[in-house]
Amino acid sequence: MAKAKSRYVCNSCGENFPQMYGKCPACSSWGSLQEEIIPVVSANSNAIATFSHLGTAKSKEKAKPRESLTLSQITDNDQARSPSGYEELDRVLGGGIVAGSLVLIGGEPGIGKSTLLLGMAQKLMSRYTTLYVCAEESAQQVKLRSQRLGILEENSDDLYLLAETDLETVLRELQSLRPKVAVIDSIQALYFANLNAAPGSVSQVRECTAALMRVAKRENISLFIVGHVTKEGAIAGPKVLEHMVDTVLYFEGDRFATHRLLRSVKNRFGATQEIGVFEMIDRGLREVSNPSELFLGNRDESVPGTATIVACEGTRPIVVELQALVSPTSYASPRRTTTGIETNRFLQILAVLEKRIGIPLSKLDAYVAAAGGLSVAEPAVDLGVAIAVAASFRDRTVDPRTVMIGEVGLGGQVRPVSQLDLRLKEAAKLGFKRAIIPTMQVMQDYGMEIIQVSKVLDAIVAALPRTKFEVATPTE
């Protein structure tokens, strides 16, 4: 009998090597190589076909070749998208579930991935046949969770559960039942018996996903796949897994907060970086139609060092309250702490305030936080951070009916940002009366006072009237 050979496959780029390396020679990722056993198949073996044939139709007749079509010859399908039952999920998917699509959902353990998909299955089962493959739980455990979520047994005749980890059994069930929507929870728990590798390994994840993709495309099944994440937050398994599927979603959230964010990082049928907002309650997940309510503090109370900005996640504007605190330091090096704001951008804004505006921050501790635990990484929050820091330094309050939108340059300029019209409409809808924005052409009346500024100093003076700042002059 021939001796089995092994190779080492990189989780990040998918390249394989005959020996182990600490750093991948192809993509330079550290600790990403995993051992994979190469299966030995005898020439006269009568065993099942190798894993490359999984999910394909077995027929002795030669398959009829497909004919290419022009775009004008392809007919539109009005039923190509189906509502999932969650408007927030439909928003992230680009308008609904696309028939025959593969959607990969990743997230931290316990964040609510299974709860979201089981709730979706509950809403879909009255209209479509739905299959839920629970590879990590027994059918009884899933039933207990469904009872907690309020799924009634008498209304669940079209929701099928399959507690199975063997890939071939799952494929046979998909081909015989032919559901409209199927959920695989999770891809790391499935395994193919003919492949000499542990479940969750690079080869198992790759081949199981490829087989499921072939069945989903051929049978026109919308397939949702749950994926584990690594300690760095990336989806576990080879990077090719994200290339194979149509949509990649990340379910995010703070373990100390009740809200959850569903974010798209890849979508062949819609916009990327779109988000859906949910709230975790005792009976599962509840949609949040107006997420600004979560991230906007009490506007009736004026607190020094508070500013309001309008961030954009995909095509959704969200009004967020920022809080800054500046205080004398008791250390040799002052502290710089951020929550929800990029630390490097915060340090850059502090340097601009000290160099261009003359605020002495080098001997002061500085803290900034976004309300609600939301992470905001776009440049449009720069102006709000700068005004909040200046307000805390002077112990002044900003009018709670004012929003700030703009990017701060190293020269102290206020630069234009994208989707300004969308941001101003959201602020006006929530009752804000003033907006401090970069100097640019405003095309319509938003029912609020628009203050256009070109310098950070002008923005601070507009937000903090009767406050004097002297512009620092360069030292020779």
N, C-alpha and C positions, 0 to 999 in steps of 0.2 A: 504494500500500500504506500502511495506517495506521501511524503511528509508535507504537512500543511505549512504554508509560508505566511509571513506577516508583513505588513507595510504600515507606515505611519502617515495619517491623514490630518491635515490642518483644518481645524474648526472654522477658521476665518475665511480662507480663500479656497479650500477644497483640494489643494495640491497634495500629492502623496509622495513619500520618500522611502527608500529602502532601510534607512536607519533613523534613530531618534535624534532630534535636535532640541536644544532648549529654546531657540528662536527659529521661527519658520524662515527658511532661506528665500521663500517667494514673497511673503508679505511682511516679514519682520515682526510678526506677533509672537510675544513671549508665552510659553506654556500652552500653546494651542494644538500641539500634536498629540494624537491619540492612536494607540495601536489598533490595527484592524487585521483580522485573520482572512486570508484569501482562500475561499472555498475550493476544494479539489473535487472535480467532477470526473468520474471515470468515463471513458469513451463508450463502453458498452452498458452504461448504467440505465436502468429503466425507471429511475426516480422521476419525480415531478420536474417539469421544466424549470430552468434557473430563474432567478428573481427578475431578470430582464423581461420575462413574458407575463409577469403578474399584471392583472387588470386588463389584459387584451382578450379579445374574443377568439376562442379556439375553434378553428374550422379547417377542414382539409381542402376546401375550395380556395382557389386563389382570390384574394380580395380585389374587388373592382377598384381601379385607380380613381382618385378624385379629380374632378376637372376644375381648373381655376376659373374664377368669375371676376368681372369688373365690379367696382363699387356700385355702379348704377344698376347692375343686375341683382344685387343682394337686396332682398325685401326687408323692410323694417318690421320689427316685432314689437307691437304695442305692449305685449305682456312680458317684455324682457326684464322689467324690474317689478318686484313684488314688495309691498310694505312688510316690515319685520314685526310691526306692533309697537316698536319703540321709535318715536320720531327722532330722538337724539341719535340712535343707531343708524337710522335711514339717512340722517344728515351727514354723518361721518362716511357712510358708504357711497355717498354721492347721489342719493335719491331713492334708495331701496336695494333689495337683494337682487343681484343679477343672476339669471338662470345659468347654471353650469359653472359658476365662479368658485374659486378657492379663497377663503378668507382665513388668515392666520392671526390669532389673538394671543398676545403674550402679556405677562404681568407678574408681579411679586406673588408669592404664596399667600393665600387668604385675602387677596385684594377684591375678589368677587367675579372672577372670570366664569366659573361654573354657574354661579347664581344668575349672571347676565344671560348666558346661553340657555339655561333651563327656563328662565322667565320668557325669553324669546320663543322657545318651543311651546310654552303654554299659550302664548298669543297666536301662534301659527297653527296649532293643532285643530282648531275649529274650521280652518280653510284648506289645509294641506296635510297630506300624510308626512309625518316627521319621525325621523329615527335619531335616537340619542344613544351613542356608543359610549358607555362608561367603562373605560379601561382601568380606572383607578379605584372605583367603588363598586360595591355589589348593587344589584337591582333594589334590594331592600333599603339600602342606605340612600339611594337616590329618591326612593318613594318617601322616606321620612323627610327629606329636604323639600320635596315637592309639596308635602302636606303643610310644612311650615310656610311655604310661599303661597299657599292658598289654591293649589291646583286640585280641583275636585275630581275624584276618581270616575264619577259617572260621565264627565265631559272629556275624558282622556282616552277615548277609543282610538283616536288617530295618532296618539303619541306612543311610539314603540321604544322600549328600552332593550339594549343588548349589552350585557356585562361580559365582555370578551376582550382578550388581548391578542389573540391570534389573527394575523392580517388576512389570511385566506378565508377564515370564517366571516370576517367583517365584509370582505369583498363579495362573497356569495350572498350575504344578506342584502347588500346594496343592490346587487343585480336582480335578486328575486323580488324584494319589496318595492324597489324603485321609488323611494320617497322624493318629495319635492325638495325638502331640506334635510340635511343630516349634520350631526355634530359629533366630532371625534374628540374625546376628552380622556387622555391627551395623546399626542403623537409620540411622545417619548416612552409611553407605556406599551405601544404596539410592537410586535416583533414578527419577523418572518422566519419560520422554523428552518428553512433550507439555508439560511445565511448564518454562518458561524461567527456570530457577534452578539454581544449583550444588548438587551433592549435599551434604547436611548443613546447608543453609540452612533458615530457619524454615518456608517454604512446603513444601519437599520433605519435611522431617521430619513436618510436620503431615498432609499428604495421604497420604504412604506409610503412616503409622500408621493413619489412618482407613480406608484400603483394606484393610489387613491385619486390622483389627478386624472389618470387615463379613464377610470370608471366614471368620475364626475363629468368629464367632458363628453364622453360617449352617451351616457344616460341622461345628461342635462340635469344633474343634481347639484344644487347649491350646497357646498360643503364648508362647514366652519370647523377649523382645527385649533385646538388649544395647545400652546407651546410653553414649556418652562423657560425661565430666564436664569442667566448666570448671576454671580455675585456682582458683576459690573453692570447688570441691568439689560444686557443683550439677550436675545432669544437663544436658548441653548441649541447646539447642533451646528451643522455646517452652514456657512453663509449662503450656499446655493439654495437652502430651504426658502429663504426670503425671495430669491430670484424666481423660484418655481411657481409660487402662489401669485394670485392676482392682487390681493390686498393684504397689507400688514397693519394690524392695529395694536396699540399698546394701551393697556388698562392701568392707569396711574392713580396715585392717591397717597395722602399722608395717613399713617396708621393712627394718628391722634385726631384726625378730622373725619367727618362723615361723608364728605363729598368725594366723588370719583370722576376722573377725566378719561374719556375714551378718545385717543388721538390716532389719526392715520398718518403713517410715515411712508406708505406706498399705496397707491390706488390707481389701477388701470382704468377705472370707470368714474373717477371723480377727482376732486382737489386733494392734495396732501396737506398735512398739518391742520386739517379740520378737527374740531373737537366736539364731543358730546359730553354733557355734564349730568351726572347722576348723584343721588344721595342714598346712602345705605341706611335702611330702616330695619325694624324687626321682621318685616315681611318681605325682605328682598330689596331691590333697587327701585328708587322712585326717580322719574325724570325731573330735571330742573329746567324749565322752559326759559327762565330769565336768570342766567348765572350771575349777573351783576349784583343781584340781591345777596349772594353769598360773599362776594369779595368787596362789597361797599360797606364801610362802617356806619356808625350812627352820625348822620350829617347834621343833626341838631346840636351836637356838642362840638365846640371849636377847641382843638388841642394844638398847642404850638408844635411845629415840625410835621404837620400833616398836609399832604397834597393828594389830589385825585387825578388819575391819568386814565386814558382809554387805550387799552391794549387790543391787538387783533390776533386771534388764533385762527389761522386759515381765513375764512370769510366771516367769522363771528367776532363782533366787537364786544369787549368786556370792560366795564368800568371797575377800576381797582383803586383802593385807597392805599397810599404809601405813608409810612411813618418813619421819621428820622429822629435820631437823638445824638446830640453833640455835647460832650461833657469833658471836664479836665481829666487828664490821665494821671494815674499814680504809678505808671511803669516807664521804663526808659524809652521803650518804643510804644507809641499809641496803638490801641486795638482798632481793627477794622472788621466788622462783623456784618454779614448780609443774610437775609432770609427771603428767598424767592427772587433775588436779584443777582445777576452775575457779579462776582467779586471783582474781576478785572475791570469791568465797566464802572463799577462804583469807585475804585481807586483812580480811574482816569478822570471821573467827574470831580473828585476831591482835588486832584491836581489842577484842574482847570479853574475851580473856584479860588484856590489859593494864588495861582499865578496871574489869572486874568481879572479876578474880582477883588483880590486883596483880603480874603477871609483867612485868618491864620489858623489853619487846621492841623499843622504839623505837630502841635503839642496837645491835641485834643483827641479823645476817643470818639469814633463815629460809628453809628449803627443805623441800619436801614432794614425795613421789613415790609413785605406785601401782605395785606390783610387776607385772611382765609387760607393761607398756605399755598397760594397759587404761585407757580414759577413763571416769571416773565423775563424773556431773554431778548426781546426785540429792542432796537435803538430808540423807538418812540417814547420809551419811559425815561430817557435821560433828563429831559427838562423837568419832569415831575420830581425826580430824585434831587436835582440841583436846587430847586425851590424849597423842597422839604428840608434839606440840610441848612440852607440859608435861614429859613424860618426858625429852625431849632437854635441856630447860633444866636440869632437876635431875640429869641424867645417871643416870637410873634406868631399870630395865627393867620392862616389863609382863609379867605371867604369859602365856606364849604360848597357854595354854588358855582365854583370856578373849576374848570378842568384845564390841564396842561398837556400839550402834545408837541413833541419835537425831539430831534436828535441833537446832541451837543457835540460840536467839533472841538479839536484841541486848541484852536485859536479863539475859542469863546463864541463861535457862531452858533446860531440855531438853524439847523438844516431841515429841509422838507422831509416828510415821511410818506409812505404809501397808504392808500385807502383812507385819506383824510376825510372825504365826504361821508364814508360809512361811519367813521368814529364820531363826527360831529352830529350826525343824525341820531346815534345812540345816546349821546349826551343830552341832546335836546329832548328826546323822548323821556328821559329820566328826570327832567325838570331843571337842568343846569342853566344858569343865566349868562355865564361868561365862559369864553374859551380863549386861552393864550396859545397861539399857533405860530409856525414859521411864516415869514413873509412870502406869500404866494397868492395867486388869483383865487378868490372865493366865488363860485359860480351861482350860488343861490342864497336865499335868506333862510336861516335855520331857526329864527325866532329867538336868537340869543346874541349878546354882544360879542363880536369877534375882535380880538386884539392881536395884531400881527407884529412880531418882533423879529429882529435879525441878530441880536446879541443876547447872551445870557443875562447880562446886567439889565437890559431893558425888560426882560421877562420877570426878573426878581423885583424890580421897581413896580411893575404893573401888578404883581401878585401881592406885594407887601408895600402898600403906599405909605408915604411919610417915613420910609426907612432909607437912610443914607449909606451908600457903599462907595468907597473910593477905589477907583481902578488902579491896580498896582502898576508901577512903571518898571521897565526892565533895568536891572542894575548893570553898571558898566564893569 
